[in-house]
Amino acid sequence: MRHRIHANYIGDQMKAETITARVPEDLLREIEEIGEVEEIDRTEVVKRLLSSAAKHWKVERALQLLRDGKVTLRRAARIAEVTYVEMLDLSSQMDIAIKMEPEDVIKDLEG
């Protein structure tokens, strides 16, 4: 059986929007368990999980663009909403070779 979850998402300075999703029972149990452990309601659990998943997606997307040579390290950091140093560390962890032209190095040094 699937259960319907309603969540109002309020981001930074954004109005609340209601979304509806049908979730399998095992996922609903996990959401409820998280809520119990964190002492928050289902709506807050779903908001936090969605926020975390969106952040993860941005990082993965930025790393893929960097791996494909479509963006610079600095641009990848902006896409992922992390610092330059964090993106450098993430790319190193993923064994992504950074291809930089001399003008990219100069831009990066200038900040």
C-alpha positions in Angstrom: 0.0 0.0 0.0 1.2 3.5 -0.8 0.7 6.4 1.5 0.2 10.1 0.5 2.5 12.6 2.1 1.7 16.3 2.1 4.4 18.8 2.7 4.6 22.6 2.7 8.1 23.7 1.7 9.2 27.1 2.8 12.7 28.0 1.7 14.7 31.1 2.3 12.3 34.0 1.5 10.0 31.7 -0.6 6.3 31.3 -0.2 5.0 27.9 0.8 3.9 25.4 -1.8 2.1 22.2 -1.1 3.3 19.0 -2.8 1.8 15.6 -2.7 3.6 12.3 -3.2 2.6 8.7 -2.8 5.3 6.8 -0.9 5.7 3.1 -0.2 5.1 1.9 3.3 8.7 1.2 4.0 9.7 4.8 3.1 6.8 6.1 5.2 8.1 4.0 8.2 11.6 5.5 7.6 10.1 9.1 7.5 8.2 8.4 10.7 11.3 6.9 12.4 13.3 9.9 11.5 10.6 12.2 12.9 10.6 10.3 16.2 14.3 10.3 16.6 14.6 14.0 15.6 11.4 14.9 17.4 9.9 16.6 14.4 6.8 16.1 12.4 6.5 14.4 9.0 6.3 17.6 7.1 9.6 18.8 8.6 11.2 15.4 7.9 10.2 15.6 4.3 11.4 19.2 3.9 14.8 18.3 5.3 15.1 15.2 3.2 14.1 17.1 0.0 16.6 19.9 0.9 19.4 17.4 1.5 18.6 15.5 -1.8 18.5 18.8 -3.8 21.9 19.7 -2.3 23.3 16.3 -3.1 22.0 16.6 -6.7 23.6 20.0 -7.2 27.0 18.6 -6.1 26.7 15.5 -8.3 25.7 17.6 -11.2 28.6 20.0 -10.7 31.0 17.1 -10.4 29.7 15.6 -13.6 30.0 18.9 -15.5 33.5 19.2 -14.2 34.4 15.7 -15.1 33.1 16.3 -18.7 35.2 19.5 -18.9 32.1 21.6 -19.4 32.8 23.9 -16.4 35.7 25.3 -14.5 36.4 24.3 -10.9 35.2 27.7 -9.8 31.9 27.4 -11.8 31.4 23.9 -10.5 31.7 25.3 -6.9 29.1 27.9 -7.7 26.7 25.3 -9.2 27.1 23.1 -6.1 26.9 26.0 -3.7 30.1 25.0 -2.0 33.4 26.8 -1.6 36.2 26.6 -4.2 38.3 24.6 -1.7 35.4 22.2 -1.0 34.9 21.6 -4.7 38.6 21.0 -5.1 38.5 18.4 -2.3 35.3 16.8 -3.7 36.9 16.5 -7.2 40.0 15.0 -5.7 38.0 12.4 -3.8 36.2 11.5 -7.1 39.6 11.4 -8.9 38.4 14.0 -11.4 41.3 15.5 -13.3 41.1 19.3 -13.4 41.8 20.6 -16.8 42.7 24.3 -16.6 43.8 26.7 -19.2 46.3 29.4 -18.1 43.5 32.0 -18.2 41.4 29.8 -15.9 44.3 29.7 -13.4 44.5 33.5 -13.5 40.8 33.9 -13.0 40.8 31.5 -10.1 43.7 33.3 -8.5 41.9 36.6 -8.9 38.9 35.1 -7.1 
